[in-house]
Amino acid sequence: MITLTELTKRFGTTTAVDALTLEIAPGRVTGFLGPNGAGKSTTMRMILGLDRPDSGTALVDGRPYLTLRHPLRVVGALLDARAVHPGRSARAHLTAMARSNGIPTGRVDEVLATVGLTEVAGRRAGSFSLGMGQRLGIAGALLGDPGVLIFDEPVNGLDPDGVRWIRELMRSLAAEGRTVFVSSHLMSEVQLTADQLVVIGRGRLITDAPIAEVIAASSLTAVRVLSPEPAALGRLRDRLVARRRTVEPVGVDELVVTGTTVAEVGDLAHELGVRLHGLSVREASLEQAYLELTDNSLQFTGSPVGAATHPTRIEAR
């Protein structure tokens, strides 16, 4: 369990994390999203004792990270895969980590095999590609067989096979009862991997909910209704409008309804005797739901395409 209580961090006059209270539970993958500058990296750094909070607490299994005698046995983290001495081999790097935390050195070969680096274990880390460096960072996170895993952009630099591998790895770790906390800008992967979603903006919590609920709550999630009876479909439309549902006709045989469920529409159609040929959910993507949630929390925004190439004319006076 990771527990954040009123966690706050300021840099000068900027509040990076603002009274963030959150529990990240074991047994599931929790996705951590937010716009650039939202405070995600600062939050992770405070959990790992790399930044000191101005107020509030960040606890791992009820204790601050800095008080853990052998932290790698409790928390495994990948924040920056480049934080490796370039002259050390992959095996030497992991062996040094293992010795510093009382981890049997035999564990090094186990994690090298897990991440697919056995054949290049003797090569210097500085010669690794970005994807290989990510795998080495993940090996370091797994080294102590910890109950808590924290990953910041873990699929960065990985090819499609590597992306699928890390997805399956995180799911399997959560299935073992571990806490998996992952930040990523790759929405499609978060949607495929995460069970729970935490979204922050400008350092404040926006939502903490199951990912299915976040998507279902989007205004772009709708129920699609098909009927061969336009008149009967019109009656269904009128009843839905009376219930303050948003109804969009598509031709004469289809309705798209937001603010409702398949069960409500199906029951109402049955009550009105409307014959249906189709009743389904048109689900928003996680990206669409996320953009709705964070619309008012963007710190850095760009101009529309073309604005930079079509400047406003300034008349000479």
ABEGO torsion letter per residue (X at the ends): XBBBBGBBBBBEABBABBGBBBBBBBGBBBBBBEBBGAGAAAAAAAAAGABBBABEBBBBGGBBAAABABAAAABBBBABAABBBAABBAAAAAAAAAAAAGBBAAAAAAAAAAAGAAAAAABBAAABBAAAAAAAAAAAAAAAGBABBBBBGAABGBBAAAAAAAAAAAAAAAAAGBBBBBBBABAAAAAAABABBBBBBGGBBABBBBAAAAAAABAABBBBBBBABAAAAAAAAAAAAAAGBBBBBBEAABBBBBGBBAAAAAAAAAAAGBBBABBBBBBBBAAAAAAAAAAAABABBBBBBGAAABBBBBBBX
